[in-house]
Amino acid sequence: MAYTIDKCKSTSQVKEPIYETVASSLRRQIGSGKLCSGDRIPSERELAQQWGISRGTARLALKELENYGYIERQGARGSFIRNAVASSQTRRVVLAFPEKAISPEALEPENWAYSSEIFRGLIAGGVQNDMQVFFEHFQDEVSETEQRRQLERLRGYDVAVFVGAQLNEIQQEFAVDHTVIRIVDLNVLSTTPVGILAAGFDGLEALKILVGHMVDCGCCSAGALSFNFDDSRAKVTRSEQFMRLAAERGVYVPESFNFHFTDRKGLKTQFDRILAGPLPNFIFCNHAEYIIDFYQAAYRNSVEIGRNCMIGGIATGLTFKGLIPSYTYVRVPMFEIGEIIMKTLAENSHPASIPFVSPILVTGNSTVPVVPQPIPHQEEAYV
């Protein structure tokens, strides 16, 4: 097949790296079928002449295509489009994220674990279903010009996956003519825009599982730890839902046991004050990243977790390895969500929906089936 140059933008008008413009042009031709499996890609010299660029820039463009799996270099013969890329059965799925680094240094521990499980699930699903998976950073809150450039980059993929409302404007723009999947908590599904597929789990179901376990352990009073350091109402809503669900099951949940922290400073002192009592039989820790701090405070105050007070939460669980006593939590199935996304895409290139995945209870020694004594001091119950 003859090679054609697809200059939708003049290189003099684009501020992004020129090699990305050249690579994007070639990707569009591959995706549209202008270039097919086995076709030879122009050499560095040919690209340099056709685009009016240096051979070094042309080399970077070819390197990008190679890194993304579009082409393979065959020594002196040149570069050729890979069969797997050109196959109509192979789809390119990208997880787009705004964080500059997905690492424990850049994210809270549980948020890092959350992202890591999604990555692992998408990769595993890609391997199982012979699909390509990519991960790419897109800066959030950019100018309209930069957003157009980001959309141009994104159009090198068939499907884009996002976590929650991150990069919301790009999600909605890309969804006009591509498949967009947003990983969400079904409990807040109403925020998902029309035209974007929702995948994820039901946070309310997770809370009900935890409350059911608490009742099975014989707890007759409960409270919640909620941390809100950036004035985000959404961060305390789950604690309130937990308290209401517990009250519906006949558990005593006074407002005084709804421990709400708004100042990161003095957290140690505030924990010590709570642990001085009285304590409920069970405490729901709304934010997993602070559970270790609470364990340390319990040790300082001679409160035996699992005996003097039970505790549990909702999390991925990766950050709890080695925690003593072992922590009871409802596992957010992020790995399985990644897998089901890839499986669904493999079965249907344009799915109407993505199956949701049920959370799983993981019991540890922080909860023990007993029949604790009710707290003698009675207050108005939480409603």
C-alpha positions in Angstrom: 0.0 0.0 0.0 1.3 3.4 -0.9 2.3 5.7 2.0 0.5 9.0 2.4 1.3 11.9 4.7 -1.6 12.9 6.9 -0.8 16.5 7.9 -3.9 17.6 9.7 -1.8 20.2 11.4 1.1 22.1 10.2 4.2 21.5 12.3 4.7 25.3 12.5 1.3 25.6 14.2 1.7 22.9 16.8 3.6 23.6 20.0 3.7 20.0 21.2 6.9 18.0 20.4 7.0 17.6 16.6 7.9 13.9 16.9 4.5 13.3 18.7 2.7 15.0 15.8 4.4 12.7 13.3 3.7 9.7 15.4 0.1 10.7 15.9 -0.3 11.0 12.1 1.1 7.5 11.5 -1.2 6.1 14.3 -4.2 7.6 12.6 -3.3 6.0 9.3 -2.8 2.7 11.0 -6.1 3.0 12.9 -8.0 4.0 9.7 -6.6 1.2 7.7 -4.5 3.4 5.3 -1.5 1.5 6.6 -2.0 -2.3 7.2 -0.2 -5.2 8.8 3.2 -5.8 7.1 3.4 -2.3 5.5 6.8 -0.7 5.6 7.0 2.6 7.5 9.2 5.3 6.0 12.8 5.4 7.2 14.2 8.2 9.4 15.6 9.8 6.3 12.3 9.6 4.4 10.3 11.0 7.3 12.8 13.8 7.7 12.4 14.8 4.1 8.6 14.5 4.0 8.0 16.4 7.2 10.9 18.9 7.0 12.4 17.7 10.3 15.7 16.4 11.5 16.5 12.7 11.4 16.8 12.8 15.2 13.2 14.0 15.5 12.1 11.3 13.0 13.9 8.7 15.1 12.0 9.8 18.2 8.7 9.4 16.2 9.6 5.9 15.2 10.7 5.1 18.7 7.3 6.2 20.1 5.5 3.9 17.6 7.7 1.1 18.6 7.2 1.7 22.3 3.4 1.6 21.8 3.6 -1.6 19.9 2.6 -0.3 16.5 5.8 -1.2 14.7 8.8 -3.5 14.9 12.2 -2.7 13.5 13.9 -5.3 11.3 17.4 -4.0 11.0 18.4 -2.9 7.6 15.0 -3.9 6.1 13.4 -1.0 8.0 10.3 -0.7 10.2 7.1 -2.6 9.6 3.6 -2.5 11.2 3.1 -5.3 13.6 0.4 -7.9 12.8 -1.1 -7.7 16.3 -1.6 -3.9 16.0 -3.2 -4.0 12.6 -5.5 -6.8 13.5 -9.2 -5.7 13.8 -9.5 -7.9 16.8 -6.9 -6.0 18.8 -8.0 -2.9 20.6 -5.8 -0.3 22.3 -7.1 0.6 25.7 -5.5 3.4 27.8 -5.9 4.2 31.4 -5.6 8.0 31.5 -4.7 9.6 34.8 -3.7 13.1 36.0 -1.2 12.2 38.7 2.4 12.8 37.5 3.6 9.7 39.5 1.6 6.7 40.6 3.7 5.9 43.7 3.4 5.9 47.5 5.5 9.1 47.5 2.9 11.0 45.5 -0.3 9.5 46.8 -1.9 8.5 50.1 -1.1 4.8 50.8 -4.6 3.5 50.1 -5.1 5.7 47.0 -1.8 4.3 45.7 -3.0 0.8 46.4 -6.3 1.5 44.7 -4.6 2.7 41.5 -2.1 -0.2 41.6 -4.9 -2.8 41.8 -6.6 -1.2 38.8 -3.3 -1.3 36.8 -2.8 -5.0 37.7 -6.4 -5.9 36.8 -6.3 -4.1 33.4 -2.9 -5.7 32.5 -4.1 -9.2 33.5 -7.3 -8.7 31.5 -5.3 -7.6 28.5 -3.1 -10.6 28.7 -6.1 -13.0 29.1 -8.0 -11.4 26.2 -5.1 -10.6 23.8 -5.6 -6.8 24.1 -3.2 -4.0 24.4 -3.2 -1.9 27.6 -1.4 1.5 28.0 -1.0 4.0 30.8 -0.6 7.7 30.0 -0.5 10.9 32.0 -2.7 13.8 31.0 -2.4 17.0 32.9 -5.6 18.3 34.6 -7.0 21.8 34.5 -5.3 22.9 31.3 -6.0 25.6 28.6 -8.4 24.8 25.7 -5.4 24.7 23.4 -3.6 22.1 25.6 -6.8 20.1 26.0 -7.1 19.8 22.2 -3.6 18.5 22.1 -4.4 16.0 24.8 -7.4 14.8 22.8 -5.2 14.4 19.8 -3.0 12.1 21.8 -5.9 10.3 23.2 -7.3 9.5 19.8 -4.4 7.2 19.2 -6.4 4.7 21.4 -9.7 2.9 20.9 -10.9 3.0 24.5 -10.1 5.2 27.4 -10.5 4.3 31.0 -10.7 6.9 33.8 -11.0 6.7 37.6 -13.9 8.7 38.8 -14.4 12.3 37.5 -10.7 12.8 36.9 -10.1 14.7 33.6 -13.9 15.1 33.3 -13.8 17.4 30.3 -11.5 15.2 28.3 -13.7 12.2 29.2 -16.8 13.8 27.7 -15.1 15.1 24.6 -13.5 11.7 23.8 -16.8 9.9 24.5 -18.4 11.7 21.5 -16.8 9.2 19.1 -15.0 6.7 21.3 -15.8 4.2 24.1 -15.1 5.8 27.5 -15.3 3.9 30.8 -15.3 5.5 34.2 -14.5 3.5 37.3 -17.0 4.5 40.0 -18.6 3.7 43.2 -22.2 2.8 42.3 -23.2 4.7 45.4 -22.4 7.9 43.5 -23.3 6.7 40.0 -25.5 9.7 39.4 -22.4 11.8 38.7 -21.5 9.7 35.6 -22.3 11.7 32.4 -24.5 10.3 29.7 -22.5 8.5 27.0 -19.8 7.3 29.5 -19.9 3.7 30.6 -19.7 3.1 34.4 -17.7 0.2 35.8 -16.9 -0.5 39.5 -18.6 -1.6 42.7 -21.5 -0.7 44.9 -20.2 1.2 47.9 -23.6 0.9 49.7 -23.4 -2.9 49.3 -19.9 -2.8 50.9 -21.3 -0.8 53.9 -24.2 -3.3 54.3 -21.7 -6.2 54.3 -19.6 -4.5 57.0 -22.7 -3.6 59.1 -23.9 -7.2 58.8 -20.6 -8.6 60.0 -20.6 -6.1 62.9 -24.0 -7.3 64.0 -23.0 -11.0 63.6 -20.1 -10.2 66.0 -22.6 -9.2 68.6 -21.8 -5.5 68.6 -24.7 -3.4 70.0 -23.1 0.1 69.7 -21.1 1.6 66.9 -19.2 4.8 65.8 -17.2 6.1 62.9 -13.9 7.8 62.2 -14.2 10.4 59.4 -11.4 12.6 58.2 -12.1 15.7 56.1 -9.0 18.0 55.7 -10.1 19.8 52.5 -13.7 20.6 53.2 -15.1 17.9 50.9 -18.5 16.9 52.0 -18.3 13.6 50.0 -15.6 12.4 52.5 -18.0 12.3 55.4 -21.1 11.1 53.7 -20.0 7.4 53.9 -19.6 7.6 57.6 -23.2 9.0 57.9 -24.5 6.2 55.7 -22.7 3.6 57.9 -24.3 5.1 61.0 -27.8 5.1 59.5 -27.4 1.5 58.3 -26.3 0.4 61.8 -29.2 2.2 63.4 -31.6 0.3 61.0 -30.1 -2.9 62.3 -30.9 -1.9 65.9 -27.4 -0.9 66.8 -26.9 2.1 69.2 -25.2 4.9 67.3 -25.3 8.2 69.1 -24.0 11.4 67.4 -21.1 11.5 70.0 -19.7 8.4 68.4 -19.5 10.0 65.0 -15.9 11.2 65.3 -15.2 13.8 62.6 -11.7 15.3 62.2 -11.2 18.5 60.2 -7.7 19.5 61.3 -4.7 17.3 60.4 -2.7 18.9 63.2 -3.1 17.4 66.6 -4.5 14.1 65.2 -2.5 12.1 67.8 -4.1 14.1 70.7 -7.5 13.7 69.2 -7.1 10.0 68.9 -5.9 9.8 72.5 -9.0 11.7 73.7 -11.3 9.3 71.8 -9.6 6.2 73.2 -10.0 7.6 76.8 -13.6 6.5 76.4 -16.3 5.7 76.4 -15.9 3.6 73.3 -18.5 1.9 71.1 -18.2 -1.8 70.6 -17.3 -1.2 66.9 -15.7 1.7 65.0 -15.9 2.2 61.2 -12.7 3.7 59.9 -13.9 5.7 56.9 -10.3 6.4 55.6 -7.9 3.5 55.4 -4.8 5.7 55.3 -5.3 6.6 59.0 -5.9 3.1 60.4 -2.2 2.6 61.3 -2.3 5.9 63.3 -5.3 4.7 65.2 -3.7 1.3 65.9 -0.7 3.2 67.3 -2.9 5.4 69.5 -4.8 2.3 70.8 -1.4 0.8 71.8 -0.4 4.0 73.6 -3.7 4.0 75.5 -3.7 0.3 76.3 -6.9 -0.3 74.3 -6.9 -3.8 72.8 -8.3 -3.8 69.3 -10.6 -6.8 68.8 -11.4 -7.0 72.5 -11.9 -3.5 74.1 -13.1 -2.2 70.7 -13.6 -3.7 67.3 -12.7 -1.8 64.1 -13.2 -2.3 60.4 -13.4 -0.5 57.1 -13.5 -0.5 53.3 -10.3 -0.7 51.3 -8.2 -2.6 48.8 -6.2 -4.2 51.6 -2.7 -3.8 50.1 -1.7 -1.4 52.9 -2.7 -3.7 55.7 -0.1 -6.4 55.3 1.5 -7.3 58.6 -0.9 -5.2 60.6 -1.4 -6.7 64.1 -4.1 -7.5 65.0 -5.1 -8.3 61.4 -7.7 -5.8 60.1 -11.2 -6.6 59.1 -12.3 -4.9 55.9 -14.6 -5.1 52.9 -12.2 -5.4 50.0 -12.9 -3.0 47.1 -12.4 -5.4 44.1 -10.3 -3.0 41.9 -8.2 -5.9 40.4 -11.4 -7.7 39.3 -12.9 -4.5 37.9 -9.9 -4.1 35.7 -10.2 -7.7 34.5 -14.0 -7.4 33.8 -13.5 -4.2 31.8 -11.0 -6.0 29.5 -13.1 -9.1 29.2 -16.2 -7.1 28.3 -14.3 -5.1 25.6 -13.0 -8.4 24.1 -16.5 -9.8 23.9 -18.1 -6.6 22.5 -16.2 -3.8 20.9 -19.0 -1.3 21.8 -20.6 -2.6 25.0 -23.8 -1.1 26.3 -22.7 -1.6 29.9 -20.0 -3.1 32.1 -20.9 -5.6 34.8 -20.4 -4.4 38.4 -18.3 -6.4 40.8 -19.4 -7.3 44.3 -17.1 -6.4 47.2 -15.8 -9.1 49.5 -15.5 -9.3 53.3 -12.0 -10.1 54.6 -12.2 -10.9 58.3 -9.3 -10.3 60.7 -8.6 -10.3 64.4 -9.8 -6.6 64.7 -13.3 -8.1 65.0 -14.2 -11.1 67.1 -17.6 -12.7 67.5 -18.5 -12.0 71.1 -21.5 -10.6 73.1 -20.2 -7.3 74.5 -22.0 -5.4 77.2 -24.0 -2.4 76.2 -22.7 1.0 77.1 -24.6 2.1 80.3 -24.8 5.8 79.3 -27.6 6.4 76.8 -28.0 9.3 74.5 -30.3 10.2 71.7 -29.6 7.7 68.9 -28.1 8.8 65.5 -30.8 9.3 62.9 
